[in-house]
Amino acid sequence: MVPQICLQVLAFHVQFARNLLASIRVVAFARVSRVSPQTGSGGGTVGQPDGVDAAAGIAG
């Protein structure tokens, strides 16, 4: 009976860890998405026009 309980507890912790990692990824992605508009549409350096970034992204 004890091993069954241990397996259930282990399964719960694994699921909790997966959910925690998923939420960390979502938060990190949201922060990256918040920062990315500063880089222009092509994802280039700050200060260049969007057209320059887009052309560099297509060429690169």
C-alpha distance matrix in Angstrom:
0.0 3.8 5.6 5.5 6.7 9.0 10.3 11.2 12.9 14.6 15.8 17.1 19.0 20.4 21.7 23.1 24.9 26.4 27.7 29.1 30.9 32.2 33.6 35.2 36.9 38.2 39.6 41.2 42.7 44.1 45.7 47.2 48.4 50.1 51.9 53.0 55.8 57.7 57.9 59.7 58.7 58.7 56.5 59.4 60.6 61.5 65.1 65.8 66.6 64.0 66.2 66.4 62.6 62.2 64.9 63.3 59.9 61.5 63.6 60.8
3.8 0.0 3.8 5.4 5.2 6.3 8.7 10.0 10.7 12.3 14.3 15.5 16.7 18.4 20.1 21.2 22.6 24.5 26.0 26.9 28.7 30.4 31.7 33.0 34.8 36.4 37.6 39.0 40.7 42.2 43.6 45.1 46.5 48.1 49.7 50.9 53.9 55.6 55.8 57.7 57.0 56.9 54.6 57.3 58.4 59.2 62.9 63.7 64.7 62.2 64.5 64.5 60.8 60.6 63.2 61.5 58.2 60.0 61.9 59.0
5.6 3.8 0.0 3.8 5.4 4.9 6.1 8.6 9.8 10.3 12.1 14.1 15.2 16.2 18.2 19.8 20.8 22.4 24.3 25.4 26.8 28.5 30.2 31.3 32.8 34.6 36.0 37.2 38.7 40.5 41.9 43.2 44.7 46.4 48.0 49.0 52.0 53.8 53.7 55.6 54.8 54.5 52.2 55.0 56.1 57.2 60.9 61.5 62.5 60.0 62.2 62.1 58.3 58.1 60.6 58.8 55.5 57.2 59.0 56.1
5.5 5.4 3.8 0.0 3.8 5.4 5.1 6.3 8.7 9.8 10.5 12.4 14.4 15.3 16.6 18.4 20.0 21.2 22.7 24.3 25.8 27.1 28.7 30.3 31.7 33.1 34.8 36.2 37.5 39.1 40.9 42.1 43.3 45.1 46.9 47.8 50.7 52.7 52.8 54.4 53.4 53.3 51.2 54.1 55.5 56.4 60.0 60.6 61.4 58.7 60.9 61.1 57.3 56.9 59.5 57.9 54.5 56.0 58.1 55.4
6.7 5.2 5.4 3.8 0.0 3.8 5.4 5.1 6.2 8.5 9.8 10.6 12.4 14.2 15.4 16.5 18.4 20.1 21.2 22.4 24.4 25.8 27.0 28.6 30.4 31.7 33.0 34.6 36.2 37.5 39.1 40.7 41.9 43.5 45.3 46.5 49.3 51.2 51.5 53.3 52.5 52.5 50.3 53.2 54.3 55.0 58.6 59.5 60.2 57.7 60.1 60.2 56.5 56.2 59.0 57.4 54.1 55.8 57.9 55.2
9.0 6.3 4.9 5.4 3.8 0.0 3.8 5.4 5.1 6.1 8.5 9.8 10.6 12.2 14.2 15.2 16.4 18.4 20.0 20.9 22.5 24.3 25.7 26.8 28.6 30.3 31.5 32.8 34.5 36.1 37.5 38.9 40.4 42.0 43.6 44.8 47.7 49.4 49.6 51.5 50.9 50.7 48.3 51.1 52.1 53.0 56.6 57.5 58.4 56.0 58.4 58.3 54.5 54.4 57.1 55.3 52.1 53.9 55.8 52.9
10.3 8.7 6.1 5.1 5.4 3.8 0.0 3.8 5.4 5.0 6.0 8.5 9.8 10.4 12.2 14.0 15.2 16.4 18.3 19.7 21.0 22.5 24.3 25.6 27.0 28.6 30.2 31.4 32.8 34.6 36.2 37.4 38.7 40.6 42.2 43.1 46.1 47.9 47.9 49.7 48.8 48.6 46.4 49.2 50.5 51.5 55.1 55.8 56.6 54.0 56.2 56.3 52.5 52.1 54.7 53.1 49.7 51.4 53.4 50.6
11.2 10.0 8.6 6.3 5.1 5.4 3.8 0.0 3.8 5.4 5.1 6.1 8.7 9.9 10.6 12.2 14.2 15.4 16.5 18.2 20.0 21.1 22.6 24.3 25.9 27.1 28.6 30.3 31.6 33.0 34.8 36.2 37.3 39.0 40.9 41.9 44.7 46.7 46.9 48.6 47.7 47.7 45.6 48.6 49.9 50.6 54.2 54.9 55.6 52.9 55.2 55.5 51.7 51.3 54.1 52.7 49.3 50.9 53.1 50.5
12.9 10.7 9.8 8.7 6.2 5.1 5.4 3.8 0.0 3.8 5.5 5.1 6.3 8.7 10.0 10.5 12.3 14.3 15.4 16.3 18.4 20.0 21.1 22.5 24.4 25.8 26.9 28.5 30.2 31.5 33.0 34.6 36.0 37.4 39.2 40.5 43.3 45.1 45.4 47.3 46.7 46.8 44.4 47.3 48.3 48.9 52.5 53.4 54.3 51.8 54.3 54.5 50.7 50.6 53.4 51.8 48.5 50.4 52.6 49.8
14.6 12.3 10.3 9.8 8.5 6.1 5.0 5.4 3.8 0.0 3.8 5.4 5.1 6.2 8.6 9.8 10.5 12.4 14.3 15.2 16.5 18.4 20.0 21.0 22.6 24.4 25.8 26.9 28.6 30.3 31.7 32.9 34.5 36.2 37.7 38.8 41.8 43.5 43.6 45.5 44.8 44.7 42.3 45.0 46.1 47.0 50.7 51.5 52.4 50.0 52.3 52.3 48.5 48.4 51.0 49.3 46.0 47.9 49.9 47.0
15.8 14.3 12.1 10.5 9.8 8.5 6.0 5.1 5.5 3.8 0.0 3.8 5.5 5.1 6.2 8.5 9.9 10.7 12.4 14.2 15.4 16.6 18.4 20.0 21.2 22.7 24.5 25.8 27.0 28.7 30.5 31.6 32.8 34.7 36.5 37.3 40.2 42.2 42.2 43.9 43.0 42.9 40.8 43.7 45.0 45.9 49.5 50.1 50.8 48.2 50.5 50.6 46.9 46.5 49.2 47.7 44.3 46.0 48.1 45.4
17.1 15.5 14.1 12.4 10.6 9.8 8.5 6.1 5.1 5.4 3.8 0.0 3.8 5.5 5.2 6.1 8.6 10.0 10.6 12.2 14.3 15.3 16.5 18.3 20.0 21.1 22.6 24.3 25.7 27.0 28.7 30.3 31.4 33.0 34.9 36.0 38.8 40.7 41.1 42.8 42.0 42.3 40.0 43.0 44.2 44.8 48.3 49.1 49.8 47.2 49.7 50.0 46.2 46.0 48.9 47.4 44.1 46.0 48.3 45.6
19.0 16.7 15.2 14.4 12.4 10.6 9.8 8.7 6.3 5.1 5.5 3.8 0.0 3.8 5.4 5.0 6.0 8.6 9.8 10.3 12.2 14.1 15.2 16.3 18.3 19.9 20.9 22.3 24.1 25.6 26.9 28.4 29.9 31.4 33.0 34.3 37.3 38.9 39.2 41.2 40.7 40.8 38.3 41.1 42.0 42.7 46.3 47.2 48.2 45.8 48.3 48.4 44.6 44.6 47.4 45.8 42.6 44.6 46.7 43.9
20.4 18.4 16.2 15.3 14.2 12.2 10.4 9.9 8.7 6.2 5.1 5.5 3.8 0.0 3.8 5.4 5.1 6.2 8.7 9.8 10.6 12.3 14.3 15.4 16.6 18.5 20.1 21.1 22.5 24.4 25.9 27.0 28.5 30.3 31.8 32.7 35.8 37.6 37.5 39.4 38.6 38.5 36.2 39.0 40.2 41.1 44.8 45.4 46.3 43.8 46.1 46.1 42.4 42.2 44.9 43.2 40.0 41.9 43.9 41.1
21.7 20.1 18.2 16.6 15.4 14.2 12.2 10.6 10.0 8.6 6.2 5.2 5.4 3.8 0.0 3.8 5.4 5.1 6.2 8.6 10.0 10.6 12.4 14.3 15.4 16.6 18.5 20.0 21.0 22.6 24.5 25.8 26.8 28.6 30.5 31.4 34.2 36.2 36.4 38.0 37.1 37.3 35.1 38.2 39.5 40.2 43.8 44.4 45.0 42.3 44.7 45.0 41.3 40.9 43.8 42.4 39.0 40.8 43.1 40.5
23.1 21.2 19.8 18.4 16.5 15.2 14.0 12.2 10.5 9.8 8.5 6.1 5.0 5.4 3.8 0.0 3.8 5.4 5.1 6.1 8.6 9.8 10.6 12.3 14.3 15.3 16.5 18.3 19.9 21.0 22.7 24.4 25.6 27.0 28.9 30.1 32.9 34.7 35.2 37.0 36.5 36.8 34.4 37.4 38.4 38.8 42.4 43.3 44.0 41.6 44.2 44.4 40.7 40.6 43.7 42.2 39.0 41.1 43.4 40.8
24.9 22.6 20.8 20.0 18.4 16.4 15.2 14.2 12.3 10.5 9.9 8.6 6.0 5.1 5.4 3.8 0.0 3.8 5.4 5.0 6.1 8.5 9.9 10.5 12.3 14.3 15.4 16.4 18.2 19.9 21.1 22.5 24.1 25.7 27.2 28.4 31.4 33.0 33.2 35.2 34.8 34.8 32.3 35.0 36.0 36.7 40.3 41.2 42.2 39.8 42.4 42.4 38.6 38.7 41.6 39.8 36.7 38.9 41.0 38.2
26.4 24.5 22.4 21.2 20.1 18.4 16.4 15.4 14.3 12.4 10.7 10.0 8.6 6.2 5.1 5.4 3.8 0.0 3.8 5.4 5.2 6.1 8.6 9.9 10.6 12.4 14.3 15.3 16.4 18.3 20.1 21.0 22.3 24.3 25.9 26.7 29.6 31.6 31.6 33.3 32.5 32.5 30.2 33.2 34.5 35.3 38.9 39.5 40.2 37.7 40.0 40.2 36.4 36.2 39.1 37.5 34.2 36.2 38.4 35.7
27.7 26.0 24.3 22.7 21.2 20.0 18.3 16.5 15.4 14.3 12.4 10.6 9.8 8.7 6.2 5.1 5.4 3.8 0.0 3.8 5.5 5.0 6.2 8.6 9.8 10.5 12.3 14.2 15.2 16.4 18.5 19.9 20.8 22.5 24.5 25.5 28.2 30.3 30.7 32.3 31.5 32.0 29.8 32.9 34.1 34.5 38.0 38.8 39.3 36.7 39.3 39.7 36.0 35.7 38.8 37.5 34.3 36.3 38.8 36.3
29.1 26.9 25.4 24.3 22.4 20.9 19.7 18.2 16.3 15.2 14.2 12.2 10.3 9.8 8.6 6.1 5.0 5.4 3.8 0.0 3.8 5.4 5.2 6.2 8.7 9.9 10.6 12.3 14.2 15.3 16.7 18.4 19.9 21.1 22.9 24.3 27.1 28.8 29.3 31.3 31.0 31.4 28.9 31.7 32.5 32.8 36.4 37.4 38.3 36.0 38.7 38.9 35.2 35.4 38.4 36.9 33.9 36.2 38.5 35.9
30.9 28.7 26.8 25.8 24.4 22.5 21.0 20.0 18.4 16.5 15.4 14.3 12.2 10.6 10.0 8.6 6.1 5.2 5.5 3.8 0.0 3.8 5.5 5.0 6.2 8.7 9.9 10.5 12.2 14.2 15.4 16.4 18.1 19.9 21.2 22.3 25.4 27.0 27.1 29.1 28.7 28.7 26.2 28.9 29.9 30.6 34.2 35.1 36.0 33.7 36.3 36.2 32.5 32.7 35.6 33.9 30.8 33.1 35.3 32.5
32.2 30.4 28.5 27.1 25.8 24.3 22.5 21.1 20.0 18.4 16.6 15.3 14.1 12.3 10.6 9.8 8.5 6.1 5.0 5.4 3.8 0.0 3.8 5.4 5.1 6.3 8.7 9.9 10.5 12.3 14.4 15.3 16.3 18.3 20.1 20.8 23.6 25.7 25.9 27.5 26.7 27.0 24.8 27.9 29.2 29.8 33.3 33.9 34.5 31.9 34.4 34.7 31.0 30.8 33.9 32.5 29.3 31.4 33.8 31.4
33.6 31.7 30.2 28.7 27.0 25.7 24.3 22.6 21.1 20.0 18.4 16.5 15.2 14.3 12.4 10.6 9.9 8.6 6.2 5.2 5.5 3.8 0.0 3.8 5.4 5.0 6.2 8.5 9.7 10.5 12.4 14.2 15.1 16.4 18.6 19.8 22.4 24.4 25.1 26.8 26.3 27.1 24.7 27.7 28.7 28.8 32.3 33.2 33.8 31.3 34.1 34.6 30.9 31.0 34.3 33.0 30.0 32.3 34.9 32.5
35.2 33.0 31.3 30.3 28.6 26.8 25.6 24.3 22.5 21.0 20.0 18.3 16.3 15.4 14.3 12.3 10.5 9.9 8.6 6.2 5.0 5.4 3.8 0.0 3.8 5.4 5.2 6.1 8.5 9.8 10.6 12.3 14.1 15.3 16.8 18.3 21.2 22.7 23.2 25.3 25.3 25.7 23.0 25.7 26.4 26.6 30.2 31.3 32.3 30.1 33.0 33.0 29.4 29.8 33.0 31.4 28.5 31.1 33.4 30.8
36.9 34.8 32.8 31.7 30.4 28.6 27.0 25.9 24.4 22.6 21.2 20.0 18.3 16.6 15.4 14.3 12.3 10.6 9.8 8.7 6.2 5.1 5.4 3.8 0.0 3.8 5.5 5.1 6.0 8.5 9.8 10.4 12.0 14.0 15.4 16.1 19.2 21.0 21.1 22.9 22.5 22.8 20.2 23.1 24.2 24.8 28.4 29.1 29.9 27.5 30.2 30.3 26.5 26.7 29.8 28.3 25.2 27.7 30.0 27.5
38.2 36.4 34.6 33.1 31.7 30.3 28.6 27.1 25.8 24.4 22.7 21.1 19.9 18.5 16.6 15.3 14.3 12.4 10.5 9.9 8.7 6.3 5.0 5.4 3.8 0.0 3.8 5.5 5.1 6.1 8.6 9.9 10.3 12.2 14.3 15.1 17.6 19.9 20.4 21.9 21.4 22.2 19.9 23.1 24.3 24.5 27.8 28.5 28.9 26.4 29.2 29.7 26.1 26.1 29.4 28.3 25.3 27.6 30.3 28.1
39.6 37.6 36.0 34.8 33.0 31.5 30.2 28.6 26.9 25.8 24.5 22.6 20.9 20.1 18.5 16.5 15.4 14.3 12.3 10.6 9.9 8.7 6.2 5.2 5.5 3.8 0.0 3.8 5.4 5.0 6.3 8.7 9.8 10.5 12.6 14.3 16.8 18.4 19.5 21.4 21.5 22.5 19.9 22.8 23.3 23.1 26.4 27.6 28.3 26.2 29.3 29.6 26.1 26.6 30.0 28.8 26.0 28.8 31.3 29.0
41.2 39.0 37.2 36.2 34.6 32.8 31.4 30.3 28.5 26.9 25.8 24.3 22.3 21.1 20.0 18.3 16.4 15.3 14.2 12.3 10.5 9.9 8.5 6.1 5.1 5.5 3.8 0.0 3.8 5.4 5.1 6.3 8.6 9.9 10.8 12.3 15.4 16.7 17.2 19.4 19.7 20.2 17.3 19.9 20.5 20.6 24.1 25.3 26.3 24.3 27.3 27.2 23.6 24.3 27.5 26.0 23.4 26.3 28.5 26.0
42.7 40.7 38.7 37.5 36.2 34.5 32.8 31.6 30.2 28.6 27.0 25.7 24.1 22.5 21.0 19.9 18.2 16.4 15.2 14.2 12.2 10.5 9.7 8.5 6.0 5.1 5.4 3.8 0.0 3.8 5.4 5.0 6.0 8.5 9.9 10.3 13.3 15.3 15.5 17.2 16.9 17.5 15.0 18.1 19.2 19.5 22.9 23.6 24.2 21.8 24.6 24.9 21.2 21.5 24.8 23.6 20.7 23.4 25.9 23.7
44.1 42.2 40.5 39.1 37.5 36.1 34.6 33.0 31.5 30.3 28.7 27.0 25.6 24.4 22.6 21.0 19.9 18.3 16.4 15.3 14.2 12.3 10.5 9.8 8.5 6.1 5.0 5.4 3.8 0.0 3.8 5.5 5.0 6.1 8.7 9.9 12.0 14.2 15.3 16.8 16.8 18.2 15.9 18.9 19.7 19.3 22.4 23.4 23.7 21.4 24.6 25.2 21.8 22.1 25.7 24.8 22.2 24.8 27.6 25.7
45.7 43.6 41.9 40.9 39.1 37.5 36.2 34.8 33.0 31.7 30.5 28.7 26.9 25.9 24.5 22.7 21.1 20.1 18.5 16.7 15.4 14.4 12.4 10.6 9.8 8.6 6.3 5.1 5.4 3.8 0.0 3.8 5.4 5.0 6.4 8.7 11.1 12.3 13.6 15.9 16.6 17.8 15.0 17.5 17.6 17.0 20.3 21.7 22.5 20.8 24.1 24.3 21.0 22.0 25.4 24.2 21.9 25.0 27.4 25.3
47.2 45.1 43.2 42.1 40.7 38.9 37.4 36.2 34.6 32.9 31.6 30.3 28.4 27.0 25.8 24.4 22.5 21.0 19.9 18.4 16.4 15.3 14.2 12.3 10.4 9.9 8.7 6.3 5.0 5.5 3.8 0.0 3.8 5.4 5.2 6.0 9.3 10.6 10.9 13.2 13.8 14.5 11.5 14.1 14.7 14.7 18.1 19.1 20.0 18.1 21.2 21.2 17.7 18.6 21.9 20.5 18.3 21.4 23.6 21.5
48.4 46.5 44.7 43.3 41.9 40.4 38.7 37.3 36.0 34.5 32.8 31.4 29.9 28.5 26.8 25.6 24.1 22.3 20.8 19.9 18.1 16.3 15.1 14.1 12.0 10.3 9.8 8.6 6.0 5.0 5.4 3.8 0.0 3.8 5.4 5.2 7.4 9.8 10.6 11.8 11.8 13.3 11.1 14.3 15.3 14.9 17.9 18.6 18.8 16.5 19.6 20.2 16.9 17.3 20.9 20.1 17.7 20.5 23.2 21.6
50.1 48.1 46.4 45.1 43.5 42.0 40.6 39.0 37.4 36.2 34.7 33.0 31.4 30.3 28.6 27.0 25.7 24.3 22.5 21.1 19.9 18.3 16.4 15.3 14.0 12.2 10.5 9.9 8.5 6.1 5.0 5.4 3.8 0.0 3.8 5.7 6.7 8.5 10.5 12.1 13.0 15.0 12.7 15.2 15.5 14.2 16.9 18.3 18.6 16.8 20.3 21.0 17.9 18.8 22.5 21.8 19.9 22.8 25.4 23.9
51.9 49.7 48.0 46.9 45.3 43.6 42.2 40.9 39.2 37.7 36.5 34.9 33.0 31.8 30.5 28.9 27.2 25.9 24.5 22.9 21.2 20.1 18.6 16.8 15.4 14.3 12.6 10.8 9.9 8.7 6.4 5.2 5.4 3.8 0.0 3.8 5.8 6.0 7.7 10.2 11.9 13.3 10.5 12.4 12.1 10.9 14.0 15.5 16.4 15.1 18.7 18.7 15.7 17.3 20.6 19.5 18.0 21.3 23.4 21.8
53.0 50.9 49.0 47.8 46.5 44.8 43.1 41.9 40.5 38.8 37.3 36.0 34.3 32.7 31.4 30.1 28.4 26.7 25.5 24.3 22.3 20.8 19.8 18.3 16.1 15.1 14.3 12.3 10.3 9.9 8.7 6.0 5.2 5.7 3.8 0.0 3.8 5.3 5.4 7.2 8.3 9.6 7.0 9.5 10.3 9.8 12.8 13.5 14.0 12.2 15.5 15.7 12.4 13.6 17.1 16.1 14.4 17.6 19.9 18.4
55.8 53.9 52.0 50.7 49.3 47.7 46.1 44.7 43.3 41.8 40.2 38.8 37.3 35.8 34.2 32.9 31.4 29.6 28.2 27.1 25.4 23.6 22.4 21.2 19.2 17.6 16.8 15.4 13.3 12.0 11.1 9.3 7.4 6.7 5.8 3.8 0.0 3.8 5.4 5.6 7.0 9.6 8.2 10.4 10.9 9.5 11.6 12.2 12.0 10.1 13.7 14.6 11.9 13.0 16.6 16.4 15.0 17.9 20.4 19.7
57.7 55.6 53.8 52.7 51.2 49.4 47.9 46.7 45.1 43.5 42.2 40.7 38.9 37.6 36.2 34.7 33.0 31.6 30.3 28.8 27.0 25.7 24.4 22.7 21.0 19.9 18.4 16.7 15.3 14.2 12.3 10.6 9.8 8.5 6.0 5.3 3.8 0.0 3.8 5.7 8.7 10.6 8.6 9.3 8.6 6.3 8.5 10.1 10.8 10.1 13.8 14.0 11.6 13.7 16.9 16.2 15.6 18.9 20.8 19.9
57.9 55.8 53.7 52.8 51.5 49.6 47.9 46.9 45.4 43.6 42.2 41.1 39.2 37.5 36.4 35.2 33.2 31.6 30.7 29.3 27.1 25.9 25.1 23.2 21.1 20.4 19.5 17.2 15.5 15.3 13.6 10.9 10.6 10.5 7.7 5.4 5.4 3.8 0.0 3.8 6.9 7.5 5.1 5.6 5.5 4.9 7.7 8.2 9.3 8.4 11.7 11.2 8.4 10.8 13.8 12.7 12.1 15.5 17.2 16.2
59.7 57.7 55.6 54.4 53.3 51.5 49.7 48.6 47.3 45.5 43.9 42.8 41.2 39.4 38.0 37.0 35.2 33.3 32.3 31.3 29.1 27.5 26.8 25.3 22.9 21.9 21.4 19.4 17.2 16.8 15.9 13.2 11.8 12.1 10.2 7.2 5.6 5.7 3.8 0.0 3.8 5.6 5.5 6.4 7.6 7.0 8.3 7.5 7.0 5.0 8.5 9.0 6.5 8.2 11.4 11.4 10.8 13.7 15.8 15.5
58.7 57.0 54.8 53.4 52.5 50.9 48.8 47.7 46.7 44.8 43.0 42.0 40.7 38.6 37.1 36.5 34.8 32.5 31.5 31.0 28.7 26.7 26.3 25.3 22.5 21.4 21.5 19.7 16.9 16.8 16.6 13.8 11.8 13.0 11.9 8.3 7.0 8.7 6.9 3.8 0.0 3.8 5.6 7.8 10.3 10.6 11.8 10.2 8.8 5.4 7.9 9.2 6.5 6.2 10.0 10.6 9.2 11.4 14.2 14.3
58.7 56.9 54.5 53.3 52.5 50.7 48.6 47.7 46.8 44.7 42.9 42.3 40.8 38.5 37.3 36.8 34.8 32.5 32.0 31.4 28.7 27.0 27.1 25.7 22.8 22.2 22.5 20.2 17.5 18.2 17.8 14.5 13.3 15.0 13.3 9.6 9.6 10.6 7.5 5.6 3.8 0.0 3.8 5.6 9.0 10.6 12.1 9.9 9.5 6.6 7.8 7.9 4.4 4.2 7.6 7.3 5.6 8.4 10.8 10.5
56.5 54.6 52.2 51.2 50.3 48.3 46.4 45.6 44.4 42.3 40.8 40.0 38.3 36.2 35.1 34.4 32.3 30.2 29.8 28.9 26.2 24.8 24.7 23.0 20.2 19.9 19.9 17.3 15.0 15.9 15.0 11.5 11.1 12.7 10.5 7.0 8.2 8.6 5.1 5.5 5.6 3.8 0.0 3.8 6.9 8.7 11.2 10.1 10.8 8.7 10.8 10.1 6.4 7.8 10.7 9.2 7.6 11.1 13.0 11.6
59.4 57.3 55.0 54.1 53.2 51.1 49.2 48.6 47.3 45.0 43.7 43.0 41.1 39.0 38.2 37.4 35.0 33.2 32.9 31.7 28.9 27.9 27.7 25.7 23.1 23.1 22.8 19.9 18.1 18.9 17.5 14.1 14.3 15.2 12.4 9.5 10.4 9.3 5.6 6.4 7.8 5.6 3.8 0.0 3.8 6.7 8.9 7.4 9.2 8.4 10.2 8.3 5.1 8.1 9.9 7.8 7.8 11.5 12.3 11.0
60.6 58.4 56.1 55.5 54.3 52.1 50.5 49.9 48.3 46.1 45.0 44.2 42.0 40.2 39.5 38.4 36.0 34.5 34.1 32.5 29.9 29.2 28.7 26.4 24.2 24.3 23.3 20.5 19.2 19.7 17.6 14.7 15.3 15.5 12.1 10.3 10.9 8.6 5.5 7.6 10.3 9.0 6.9 3.8 0.0 3.8 6.4 6.4 9.4 9.9 12.1 9.9 7.7 11.2 12.8 10.7 11.4 15.0 15.4 14.1
61.5 59.2 57.2 56.4 55.0 53.0 51.5 50.6 48.9 47.0 45.9 44.8 42.7 41.1 40.2 38.8 36.7 35.3 34.5 32.8 30.6 29.8 28.8 26.6 24.8 24.5 23.1 20.6 19.5 19.3 17.0 14.7 14.9 14.2 10.9 9.8 9.5 6.3 4.9 7.0 10.6 10.6 8.7 6.7 3.8 0.0 3.8 5.8 8.5 9.6 12.6 11.1 9.5 12.9 14.9 13.5 14.2 17.6 18.4 17.5
65.1 62.9 60.9 60.0 58.6 56.6 55.1 54.2 52.5 50.7 49.5 48.3 46.3 44.8 43.8 42.4 40.3 38.9 38.0 36.4 34.2 33.3 32.3 30.2 28.4 27.8 26.4 24.1 22.9 22.4 20.3 18.1 17.9 16.9 14.0 12.8 11.6 8.5 7.7 8.3 11.8 12.1 11.2 8.9 6.4 3.8 0.0 3.8 6.6 9.0 11.6 10.2 9.9 13.3 14.8 14.0 15.5 18.5 19.1 18.8
65.8 63.7 61.5 60.6 59.5 57.5 55.8 54.9 53.4 51.5 50.1 49.1 47.2 45.4 44.4 43.3 41.2 39.5 38.8 37.4 35.1 33.9 33.2 31.3 29.1 28.5 27.6 25.3 23.6 23.4 21.7 19.1 18.6 18.3 15.5 13.5 12.2 10.1 8.2 7.5 10.2 9.9 10.1 7.4 6.4 5.8 3.8 0.0 3.8 6.4 8.2 6.4 6.8 10.1 11.2 10.7 12.6 15.3 15.8 15.9
66.6 64.7 62.5 61.4 60.2 58.4 56.6 55.6 54.3 52.4 50.8 49.8 48.2 46.3 45.0 44.0 42.2 40.2 39.3 38.3 36.0 34.5 33.8 32.3 29.9 28.9 28.3 26.3 24.2 23.7 22.5 20.0 18.8 18.6 16.4 14.0 12.0 10.8 9.3 7.0 8.8 9.5 10.8 9.2 9.4 8.5 6.6 3.8 0.0 3.8 5.4 5.4 6.6 8.8 10.2 11.0 12.6 14.6 15.7 16.5
64.0 62.2 60.0 58.7 57.7 56.0 54.0 52.9 51.8 50.0 48.2 47.2 45.8 43.8 42.3 41.6 39.8 37.7 36.7 36.0 33.7 31.9 31.3 30.1 27.5 26.4 26.2 24.3 21.8 21.4 20.8 18.1 16.5 16.8 15.1 12.2 10.1 10.1 8.4 5.0 5.4 6.6 8.7 8.4 9.9 9.6 9.0 6.4 3.8 0.0 3.8 5.4 5.1 6.1 8.6 9.8 10.4 12.3 14.1 15.0
66.2 64.5 62.2 60.9 60.1 58.4 56.2 55.2 54.3 52.3 50.5 49.7 48.3 46.1 44.7 44.2 42.4 40.0 39.3 38.7 36.3 34.4 34.1 33.0 30.2 29.2 29.3 27.3 24.6 24.6 24.1 21.2 19.6 20.3 18.7 15.5 13.7 13.8 11.7 8.5 7.9 7.8 10.8 10.2 12.1 12.6 11.6 8.2 5.4 3.8 0.0 3.8 5.4 5.0 6.1 8.5 9.7 10.5 12.1 13.9
66.4 64.5 62.1 61.1 60.2 58.3 56.3 55.5 54.5 52.3 50.6 50.0 48.4 46.1 45.0 44.4 42.4 40.2 39.7 38.9 36.2 34.7 34.6 33.0 30.3 29.7 29.6 27.2 24.9 25.2 24.3 21.2 20.2 21.0 18.7 15.7 14.6 14.0 11.2 9.0 9.2 7.9 10.1 8.3 9.9 11.1 10.2 6.4 5.4 5.4 3.8 0.0 3.8 5.5 5.2 6.1 8.5 10.0 10.5 11.8
62.6 60.8 58.3 57.3 56.5 54.5 52.5 51.7 50.7 48.5 46.9 46.2 44.6 42.4 41.3 40.7 38.6 36.4 36.0 35.2 32.5 31.0 30.9 29.4 26.5 26.1 26.1 23.6 21.2 21.8 21.0 17.7 16.9 17.9 15.7 12.4 11.9 11.6 8.4 6.5 6.5 4.4 6.4 5.1 7.7 9.5 9.9 6.8 6.6 5.1 5.4 3.8 0.0 3.8 5.5 5.1 6.1 8.7 9.9 10.2
62.2 60.6 58.1 56.9 56.2 54.4 52.1 51.3 50.6 48.4 46.5 46.0 44.6 42.2 40.9 40.6 38.7 36.2 35.7 35.4 32.7 30.8 31.0 29.8 26.7 26.1 26.6 24.3 21.5 22.1 22.0 18.6 17.3 18.8 17.3 13.6 13.0 13.7 10.8 8.2 6.2 4.2 7.8 8.1 11.2 12.9 13.3 10.1 8.8 6.1 5.0 5.5 3.8 0.0 3.8 5.4 5.0 6.2 8.6 9.8
64.9 63.2 60.6 59.5 59.0 57.1 54.7 54.1 53.4 51.0 49.2 48.9 47.4 44.9 43.8 43.7 41.6 39.1 38.8 38.4 35.6 33.9 34.3 33.0 29.8 29.4 30.0 27.5 24.8 25.7 25.4 21.9 20.9 22.5 20.6 17.1 16.6 16.9 13.8 11.4 10.0 7.6 10.7 9.9 12.8 14.9 14.8 11.2 10.2 8.6 6.1 5.2 5.5 3.8 0.0 3.8 5.4 5.1 6.0 8.3
63.3 61.5 58.8 57.9 57.4 55.3 53.1 52.7 51.8 49.3 47.7 47.4 45.8 43.2 42.4 42.2 39.8 37.5 37.5 36.9 33.9 32.5 33.0 31.4 28.3 28.3 28.8 26.0 23.6 24.8 24.2 20.5 20.1 21.8 19.5 16.1 16.4 16.2 12.7 11.4 10.6 7.3 9.2 7.8 10.7 13.5 14.0 10.7 11.0 9.8 8.5 6.1 5.1 5.4 3.8 0.0 3.8 5.5 5.1 5.7
59.9 58.2 55.5 54.5 54.1 52.1 49.7 49.3 48.5 46.0 44.3 44.1 42.6 40.0 39.0 39.0 36.7 34.2 34.3 33.9 30.8 29.3 30.0 28.5 25.2 25.3 26.0 23.4 20.7 22.2 21.9 18.3 17.7 19.9 18.0 14.4 15.0 15.6 12.1 10.8 9.2 5.6 7.6 7.8 11.4 14.2 15.5 12.6 12.6 10.4 9.7 8.5 6.1 5.0 5.4 3.8 0.0 3.8 5.5 5.2
61.5 60.0 57.2 56.0 55.8 53.9 51.4 50.9 50.4 47.9 46.0 46.0 44.6 41.9 40.8 41.1 38.9 36.2 36.3 36.2 33.1 31.4 32.3 31.1 27.7 27.6 28.8 26.3 23.4 24.8 25.0 21.4 20.5 22.8 21.3 17.6 17.9 18.9 15.5 13.7 11.4 8.4 11.1 11.5 15.0 17.6 18.5 15.3 14.6 12.3 10.5 10.0 8.7 6.2 5.1 5.5 3.8 0.0 3.8 5.6
63.6 61.9 59.0 58.1 57.9 55.8 53.4 53.1 52.6 49.9 48.1 48.3 46.7 43.9 43.1 43.4 41.0 38.4 38.8 38.5 35.3 33.8 34.9 33.4 30.0 30.3 31.3 28.5 25.9 27.6 27.4 23.6 23.2 25.4 23.4 19.9 20.4 20.8 17.2 15.8 14.2 10.8 13.0 12.3 15.4 18.4 19.1 15.8 15.7 14.1 12.1 10.5 9.9 8.6 6.0 5.1 5.5 3.8 0.0 3.8
60.8 59.0 56.1 55.4 55.2 52.9 50.6 50.5 49.8 47.0 45.4 45.6 43.9 41.1 40.5 40.8 38.2 35.7 36.3 35.9 32.5 31.4 32.5 30.8 27.5 28.1 29.0 26.0 23.7 25.7 25.3 21.5 21.6 23.9 21.8 18.4 19.7 19.9 16.2 15.5 14.3 10.5 11.6 11.0 14.1 17.5 18.8 15.9 16.5 15.0 13.9 11.8 10.2 9.8 8.3 5.7 5.2 5.6 3.8 0.0
